[in-house]
């Protein structure tokens, strides 16, 4: 809802919990080497204007787990902060399983 005041707009934007979880899930899946978001998926904890999250992923066996975790954290932070008014706090990346690729 927008209200026009003195040629400026004043509005409040609210985000559904599912919208935030899906944004975080997609940010994780964008990273090469992440096979899926699995297990518990994504959990969000909103504290004021900060989001703490736990993400549960499956990775490809041909990638470094620590590199993938860092890239996932970085992409989640960039995506959420550019798409919403929230700031990211703690981003826990939990690697639940490794998918082995047959050659």
URJO-V186939 format. One record per helix or strand of 2 or more residues. SS is the DSSP state (H for helix, E for strand). FROM is the first residue (numbers start at 1). LEN is the number of residues. If there is no record, write none. Layout:
SS&FROM&LEN / SS&FROM&LEN
//
This chain:
E&2&4 / E&8&4 / H&17&13 / E&34&14 / E&50&11 / H&65&19 / E&87&13
//
